Amino acid sequence: MPSSARPSRFHGRVPREERCAAPGCREAGEFRAPVSSHRSADGPPPYRWLCLDHVREFNAGYNFFEGMSADQIMAAQSPTAGWETESRAFRPAGSADLPPRWADFKDPMDALGARFRQRMDAARREAANPGLSRDEQDAMQLMALPADADRAALRRRYSELVRKYHPDRNGGDRSFETRLGQVVGAYQLLRKSKAFA
């Protein structure tokens, strides 16, 4: 398709039926623009929907630094803005096995903390069951078996879970088939493990 025949696309356009927020405008409001009189310190500012002509007019007159002092403008333009907190000094020896001080990080989405907790949980499971591989430990966790479980406890728990998830026990409901397959796989792995010999 030649470029002149293609429909034009604008960055930020959201096809909508509602009208432009500009008074008296009858065009569709397809572009978001912040409400310029409101500056929020907590989260994004409120916005309104404008047509292409009015959003261009808004953008031509928009000033991000409006209402800021000279010091605030300098701070906002700094290449290190947002990195004001101190980070710990990394020591060449022995720092790899020390967990980070969580006060050093801003982690509002819990991305670092969740991953760290997963690794710590895996390390605890491995310490509790040194004879089990990581896959075997995951299988133990899937079947909710305690660290000191023996072969009889494994069989008992397997029977309970098969009865719980099997379609014949759930009136033909096959929604638990995936979970049943995981339980069977975990049992097959654990029953062959040296820990349950």
Backbone bond lengths (Angstrom), bond angles and torsions (degrees), N, CA, C in turn:
res aa  C-N    CA-C-N  psi(-1)  N-CA   C-N-CA  omega(-1)  CA-C   N-CA-C  phi
1 M - - - 1.458 - - 1.531 107.87 -
2 P 1.314 120.18 126.04 1.454 121.41 179.25 1.522 110.53 -62.95
3 S 1.339 115.06 151.06 1.462 119.50 -174.81 1.520 112.56 -61.91
4 S 1.341 117.87 -30.23 1.468 119.42 -179.44 1.529 111.83 -71.01
5 A 1.372 117.43 -24.85 1.465 120.52 -178.58 1.516 112.60 -87.36
6 R 1.332 116.53 -16.11 1.473 119.46 179.99 1.521 110.72 -70.13
7 P 1.333 116.53 144.58 1.470 117.63 174.76 1.522 109.25 -67.55
8 S 1.320 116.58 141.13 1.473 118.82 -178.94 1.524 109.33 -74.69
9 R 1.313 114.51 143.14 1.463 120.37 179.22 1.519 108.17 -121.67
10 F 1.292 116.07 136.60 1.455 121.27 179.10 1.510 108.65 -115.63
11 H 1.311 116.36 138.88 1.458 120.86 177.38 1.527 108.83 -63.36
12 G 1.295 116.42 128.38 1.457 120.56 177.53 1.515 114.47 91.17
13 R 1.310 118.24 -2.05 1.467 119.80 -179.57 1.525 109.37 -75.19
14 V 1.325 115.23 132.06 1.456 122.25 175.88 1.530 106.55 -123.68
15 P 1.334 117.96 109.21 1.472 119.06 -179.00 1.533 110.78 -59.52
16 R 1.321 115.50 121.71 1.468 122.04 -178.64 1.520 109.28 -142.44
17 E 1.306 116.08 156.75 1.468 121.55 179.16 1.528 111.59 -92.46
18 E 1.343 118.05 -23.38 1.462 120.84 -175.78 1.526 110.64 -65.01
19 R 1.314 116.06 151.89 1.464 121.19 -177.30 1.521 112.09 -78.62
20 C 1.317 113.70 160.54 1.463 123.07 177.00 1.531 109.24 -60.51
21 A 1.341 116.65 144.94 1.466 121.57 -177.96 1.527 112.44 -77.41
22 A 1.330 117.66 -10.76 1.470 119.98 178.50 1.530 109.29 -68.38
23 P 1.321 117.49 135.39 1.471 120.12 -177.97 1.524 112.16 -58.17
24 G 1.327 116.22 129.91 1.455 122.53 176.05 1.518 115.11 82.13
25 C 1.316 119.22 -4.76 1.465 121.41 -177.99 1.529 109.56 -81.86
26 R 1.356 115.93 136.25 1.454 120.29 -177.97 1.536 111.86 -106.55
27 E 1.338 117.96 0.55 1.459 122.31 179.90 1.533 110.42 -75.91
28 A 1.325 115.23 161.91 1.474 120.22 177.56 1.527 109.49 -73.73
29 G 1.328 116.61 135.86 1.463 121.28 176.98 1.521 109.59 -85.67
30 E 1.332 116.76 100.61 1.462 121.69 -174.14 1.526 113.81 -113.80
31 F 1.332 118.07 1.23 1.456 121.31 -176.99 1.523 109.39 -127.23
32 R 1.334 115.43 131.80 1.461 119.85 178.83 1.522 110.20 -82.05
33 A 1.316 115.51 140.82 1.462 121.36 175.09 1.518 107.40 -142.88
34 P 1.344 117.18 137.16 1.471 118.29 179.87 1.525 110.95 -68.13
35 V 1.327 114.42 154.99 1.461 119.79 174.16 1.522 104.99 -77.43
36 S 1.338 116.95 111.69 1.462 121.17 -168.84 1.518 113.85 -65.08
37 S 1.317 118.40 -25.44 1.459 119.54 -176.52 1.516 113.10 -80.24
38 H 1.318 118.30 -5.52 1.464 121.30 -175.89 1.516 109.94 -118.13
39 R 1.327 117.21 124.43 1.464 122.25 175.77 1.520 107.47 -119.21
40 S 1.328 116.66 121.50 1.457 121.74 -176.86 1.520 109.92 -105.06
41 A 1.328 116.35 131.91 1.463 119.91 175.79 1.522 110.15 -84.61
42 D 1.333 116.79 -16.09 1.455 120.96 -176.54 1.522 109.60 -118.76
43 G 1.320 117.09 91.12 1.453 121.17 177.47 1.512 112.30 93.96
44 P 1.318 115.81 179.14 1.460 120.10 -178.20 1.520 111.55 -70.66
45 P 1.330 116.13 153.80 1.468 118.17 179.73 1.520 110.68 -72.66
46 P 1.325 117.39 161.57 1.466 119.07 174.84 1.533 109.18 -66.49
47 Y 1.304 117.12 155.21 1.460 120.35 -176.99 1.518 110.61 -132.36
48 R 1.326 114.23 169.66 1.462 121.95 176.77 1.519 107.40 -135.30
49 W 1.324 117.33 167.51 1.465 122.41 -178.43 1.516 109.55 -107.41
50 L 1.356 115.66 129.17 1.452 121.46 -178.47 1.525 110.26 -125.89
51 C 1.347 116.31 158.48 1.457 120.95 173.30 1.531 108.47 -78.03
52 L 1.318 117.33 173.51 1.458 121.82 -176.86 1.523 112.11 -59.43
53 D 1.323 118.65 -46.41 1.464 120.85 -179.00 1.518 111.64 -63.16
54 H 1.332 117.15 -43.41 1.460 119.49 -178.54 1.518 112.45 -73.24
55 V 1.343 118.75 -31.32 1.454 119.01 177.38 1.528 110.01 -71.48
56 R 1.337 117.28 -33.42 1.473 119.94 174.67 1.531 110.32 -64.35
57 E 1.326 115.84 -43.19 1.468 120.57 177.77 1.530 110.28 -61.90
58 F 1.324 115.73 -43.50 1.468 120.46 178.90 1.530 110.63 -61.92
59 N 1.347 116.33 -46.92 1.467 120.05 -178.21 1.519 112.12 -62.79
60 A 1.339 117.38 -35.19 1.466 120.64 -179.71 1.524 111.16 -64.82
61 G 1.321 117.06 -30.69 1.463 119.83 -178.07 1.517 114.60 -104.31
62 Y 1.326 117.54 2.09 1.475 120.35 -175.44 1.521 110.73 -76.90
63 N 1.308 116.61 133.96 1.464 122.27 177.92 1.525 108.33 -129.71
64 F 1.323 116.36 107.27 1.465 121.31 -178.54 1.524 111.48 -58.79
65 F 1.322 116.71 -34.27 1.461 121.08 -174.20 1.522 113.54 -88.69
66 E 1.319 117.27 5.74 1.460 120.80 -179.26 1.527 110.25 -58.76
67 G 1.321 115.85 130.00 1.457 121.71 177.99 1.520 114.24 85.14
68 M 1.335 119.27 1.09 1.467 122.14 179.52 1.524 109.50 -94.71
69 S 1.326 114.47 149.62 1.467 119.62 173.70 1.530 108.41 -79.12
70 A 1.331 116.10 169.50 1.471 120.50 179.95 1.527 110.66 -60.65
71 D 1.328 117.42 -39.60 1.475 120.71 179.13 1.538 111.18 -65.54
72 Q 1.320 116.92 -40.10 1.466 120.30 178.50 1.523 111.21 -66.19
73 I 1.318 117.53 -37.70 1.465 121.13 177.46 1.521 110.02 -64.79
74 M 1.338 116.96 -44.98 1.472 120.76 178.50 1.528 110.48 -60.77
75 A 1.335 117.19 -42.21 1.468 120.77 -179.92 1.531 110.95 -65.60
76 A 1.350 117.80 -38.98 1.459 121.04 -179.31 1.529 111.81 -69.69
77 Q 1.334 117.45 -28.61 1.461 121.89 -178.96 1.524 112.74 -88.38
78 S 1.310 117.42 -7.67 1.464 120.89 -177.91 1.524 110.52 -63.81
79 P 1.345 118.03 137.18 1.470 119.45 177.68 1.522 112.98 -67.09
80 T 1.316 117.40 -15.60 1.469 120.23 179.57 1.524 111.83 -102.10
81 A 1.326 117.98 13.89 1.466 120.38 179.40 1.521 109.73 -58.50
82 G 1.310 116.42 130.39 1.460 121.73 -178.58 1.522 113.44 95.18
83 W 1.328 117.58 -7.80 1.468 121.30 -179.23 1.524 110.35 -113.35
84 E 1.326 116.74 34.84 1.458 120.09 -174.02 1.529 113.81 -72.38
85 T 1.325 118.22 -24.03 1.461 119.57 -177.29 1.517 110.84 -73.91
86 E 1.294 115.34 148.45 1.461 120.39 178.95 1.516 109.77 -79.45
87 S 1.306 116.59 143.89 1.462 119.95 173.08 1.518 107.81 -108.04
88 R 1.320 116.61 153.23 1.454 119.16 -176.72 1.524 109.77 -69.40
89 A 1.301 115.27 152.23 1.462 119.96 177.00 1.526 107.58 -75.96
90 F 1.315 117.30 130.69 1.454 120.69 -179.83 1.515 108.88 -85.41
91 R 1.317 115.44 119.16 1.464 120.64 -179.73 1.515 109.26 -83.09
92 P 1.345 117.84 143.06 1.463 118.98 -179.05 1.520 113.36 -67.15
93 A 1.320 117.79 -28.50 1.469 119.89 -177.24 1.521 109.81 -116.41
94 G 1.321 115.89 129.09 1.461 120.75 171.24 1.504 115.89 82.23
95 S 1.329 120.31 -0.14 1.458 119.64 -176.69 1.525 112.46 -82.13
96 A 1.329 117.65 -19.51 1.472 120.13 -175.66 1.521 111.87 -66.87
97 D 1.348 118.35 -33.82 1.459 119.30 -176.99 1.521 113.06 -91.87
98 L 1.328 118.15 0.81 1.457 120.00 177.11 1.527 109.06 -92.13
99 P 1.315 117.77 131.97 1.465 117.96 177.20 1.529 109.67 -69.89
100 P 1.323 118.02 153.76 1.465 120.19 179.70 1.518 110.70 -70.06
101 R 1.314 115.48 152.67 1.466 119.96 173.20 1.513 106.08 -78.83
102 W 1.324 117.49 119.76 1.465 120.28 -174.01 1.513 111.58 -68.41
103 A 1.326 117.72 -16.63 1.457 119.43 176.99 1.528 111.31 -69.97
104 D 1.345 117.08 -15.03 1.461 120.66 -179.75 1.522 112.50 -79.17
105 F 1.320 118.94 -11.41 1.453 122.08 -172.27 1.521 111.05 -122.24
106 K 1.321 114.08 146.82 1.462 120.26 167.44 1.516 104.69 -102.66
107 D 1.328 117.47 116.96 1.459 121.92 -173.53 1.527 109.64 -134.70
108 P 1.359 117.61 66.84 1.466 118.74 -174.48 1.517 114.09 -64.77
109 M 1.333 119.20 -25.27 1.460 121.80 -179.73 1.527 111.79 -93.91
110 D 1.333 117.93 1.33 1.460 124.11 179.49 1.533 112.05 59.52
111 A 1.329 116.52 34.69 1.464 120.29 -179.35 1.522 110.97 -72.55
112 L 1.329 117.33 -44.73 1.458 120.41 -179.55 1.526 110.91 -74.41
113 G 1.311 116.32 -43.96 1.459 120.68 -176.31 1.518 112.77 -63.26
114 A 1.323 117.63 -42.11 1.467 121.21 -178.55 1.524 110.35 -64.44
115 R 1.328 116.45 -43.16 1.471 119.60 -179.38 1.529 110.60 -66.65
116 F 1.329 116.47 -40.25 1.456 120.37 178.42 1.529 110.50 -62.88
117 R 1.347 117.02 -43.35 1.463 119.90 179.82 1.525 111.32 -63.43
118 Q 1.349 117.45 -37.96 1.465 120.04 177.50 1.523 110.52 -61.36
119 R 1.323 116.78 -43.72 1.466 119.67 -180.00 1.521 111.50 -66.80
120 M 1.326 116.17 -39.22 1.467 119.53 179.14 1.534 110.45 -66.80
121 D 1.339 117.44 -39.65 1.472 120.65 177.74 1.522 110.68 -63.10
122 A 1.336 116.45 -42.09 1.468 120.05 178.60 1.524 110.54 -64.42
123 A 1.329 117.01 -39.56 1.472 120.42 178.77 1.534 110.20 -65.57
124 R 1.325 117.71 -39.62 1.476 120.52 178.16 1.524 111.33 -64.95
125 R 1.358 116.02 -42.95 1.471 119.18 178.73 1.530 110.50 -62.28
126 E 1.329 116.27 -40.73 1.464 120.02 -179.35 1.522 110.42 -66.46
127 A 1.334 116.84 -38.13 1.463 120.22 178.51 1.529 110.65 -68.10
128 A 1.335 117.36 -35.72 1.464 120.86 179.88 1.525 111.53 -71.98
129 N 1.340 117.34 -32.65 1.459 122.51 -178.69 1.529 109.89 -127.30
130 P 1.335 117.72 74.96 1.464 118.34 -175.39 1.524 113.48 -65.25
131 G 1.349 119.29 -20.30 1.458 121.61 -178.42 1.516 113.81 -85.36
132 L 1.326 118.29 -1.50 1.460 121.77 -176.75 1.527 111.05 -105.82
133 S 1.324 115.41 142.60 1.463 120.25 174.80 1.531 108.18 -75.53
134 R 1.312 115.90 171.83 1.468 120.15 179.16 1.530 110.68 -62.27
135 D 1.343 117.38 -41.57 1.471 120.34 178.44 1.527 111.10 -62.79
136 E 1.327 116.01 -39.83 1.469 119.82 178.78 1.528 110.61 -67.32
137 Q 1.328 116.94 -36.81 1.472 119.67 177.29 1.521 110.81 -66.34
138 D 1.347 116.35 -39.95 1.469 119.79 176.81 1.529 110.55 -63.80
139 A 1.338 116.72 -38.54 1.462 120.78 177.80 1.539 110.44 -64.82
140 M 1.326 116.87 -40.11 1.476 120.90 177.03 1.531 109.84 -60.82
141 Q 1.328 115.76 -43.09 1.463 119.92 -179.71 1.528 110.73 -66.76
142 L 1.336 117.83 -41.17 1.462 121.89 179.16 1.523 110.71 -60.29
143 M 1.326 116.52 -39.06 1.462 120.21 -179.10 1.525 112.42 -88.15
144 A 1.333 116.87 0.35 1.472 123.08 179.39 1.521 111.50 55.19
145 L 1.332 115.32 46.80 1.461 120.87 178.17 1.520 110.07 -95.86
146 P 1.338 118.09 140.55 1.465 119.73 176.39 1.532 110.48 -70.51
147 A 1.318 116.31 162.48 1.464 121.50 -176.33 1.527 112.14 -62.46
148 D 1.326 117.19 -28.50 1.471 120.21 -176.29 1.534 112.69 -96.75
149 A 1.322 117.98 18.91 1.471 121.29 -177.48 1.528 110.40 -66.38
150 D 1.343 115.67 142.97 1.467 120.76 177.08 1.528 108.96 -107.30
151 R 1.338 115.97 -174.52 1.467 120.83 -176.34 1.535 111.82 -63.04
152 A 1.324 117.46 -37.58 1.472 120.93 179.06 1.529 110.76 -65.67
153 A 1.336 116.77 -41.02 1.470 120.50 178.47 1.528 110.35 -65.68
154 L 1.334 116.37 -36.50 1.470 120.95 177.68 1.531 110.19 -62.73
155 R 1.326 117.09 -47.38 1.472 120.55 179.97 1.522 111.22 -63.17
156 R 1.327 115.84 -43.44 1.464 120.93 -179.21 1.541 110.38 -60.90
157 R 1.326 116.23 -46.65 1.473 120.66 -178.92 1.532 111.17 -66.37
158 Y 1.333 116.33 -37.63 1.459 120.99 178.15 1.532 109.76 -62.44
159 S 1.328 116.93 -45.35 1.470 120.91 178.89 1.525 111.28 -60.75
160 E 1.344 116.90 -42.69 1.465 120.84 179.35 1.532 111.27 -60.75
161 L 1.337 115.83 -45.31 1.461 119.80 -176.70 1.531 112.10 -70.66
162 V 1.342 117.22 -37.03 1.469 119.57 177.68 1.522 109.29 -64.18
163 R 1.334 117.38 -43.39 1.468 120.15 177.94 1.533 110.57 -62.19
164 K 1.315 116.74 -36.42 1.466 121.21 -177.24 1.531 111.65 -70.14
165 Y 1.345 117.68 -41.17 1.456 121.03 -171.34 1.535 114.93 -101.55
166 H 1.321 119.69 -10.56 1.460 120.87 -175.55 1.528 110.10 -70.90
167 P 1.357 117.43 136.04 1.476 120.25 -179.11 1.525 114.00 -58.09
168 D 1.352 117.92 -32.03 1.465 120.02 179.74 1.516 111.65 -64.01
169 R 1.329 117.15 -27.49 1.471 121.34 179.17 1.523 112.63 -89.88
170 N 1.350 116.49 -8.50 1.466 120.84 -177.25 1.523 111.71 -116.77
171 G 1.327 116.75 31.28 1.456 120.52 177.56 1.521 113.68 63.11
172 G 1.330 117.16 31.40 1.460 120.98 179.11 1.524 114.23 84.28
173 D 1.338 117.21 2.07 1.473 121.44 179.49 1.523 109.15 -68.43
174 R 1.332 116.73 118.27 1.464 121.31 -176.03 1.527 112.24 -98.79
175 S 1.316 117.42 12.66 1.463 120.20 -176.55 1.530 112.65 -71.71
176 F 1.340 117.18 -15.03 1.467 120.06 -179.38 1.526 112.20 -100.15
177 E 1.332 118.17 10.35 1.469 120.50 -176.18 1.517 112.62 -60.45
178 T 1.319 117.15 -39.71 1.470 120.36 179.96 1.522 110.00 -62.49
179 R 1.316 115.81 -45.44 1.473 120.17 179.82 1.528 109.89 -64.37
180 L 1.332 117.54 -40.42 1.460 121.31 178.32 1.526 109.93 -60.91
181 G 1.323 117.22 -43.27 1.464 120.91 177.90 1.513 111.99 -61.54
182 Q 1.325 117.37 -37.96 1.468 120.97 177.54 1.528 110.87 -65.36
183 V 1.320 116.31 -41.50 1.471 121.05 179.63 1.525 110.14 -64.24
184 V 1.332 117.42 -44.83 1.463 121.09 179.60 1.528 110.09 -62.07
185 G 1.338 116.68 -44.07 1.465 120.34 177.99 1.515 112.65 -61.94
186 A 1.333 116.28 -41.71 1.468 120.52 179.08 1.524 110.74 -64.47
187 Y 1.335 116.43 -42.25 1.465 120.08 179.35 1.528 110.84 -63.94
188 Q 1.332 117.38 -44.87 1.465 120.85 -179.72 1.529 110.64 -60.34
189 L 1.322 116.83 -38.05 1.464 120.40 178.65 1.527 111.00 -68.60
190 L 1.334 116.40 -46.07 1.469 120.12 -175.26 1.528 112.60 -71.90
191 R 1.322 117.98 -36.15 1.470 118.62 -177.22 1.523 111.46 -66.45
192 K 1.343 117.36 -23.09 1.470 120.96 178.18 1.527 112.05 -92.29
193 S 1.326 116.03 -4.12 1.461 120.57 -177.27 1.535 110.88 -71.93
194 K 1.311 117.05 147.10 1.475 122.32 177.01 1.505 112.06 -62.07
195 A 1.342 116.30 -29.89 1.459 120.68 -179.57 1.520 112.24 -64.66
196 F 1.337 118.29 -23.82 1.459 122.54 -178.95 1.523 112.11 -111.05
197 A 1.323 116.60 15.10 1.473 120.49 179.97 1.510 112.09 -70.87
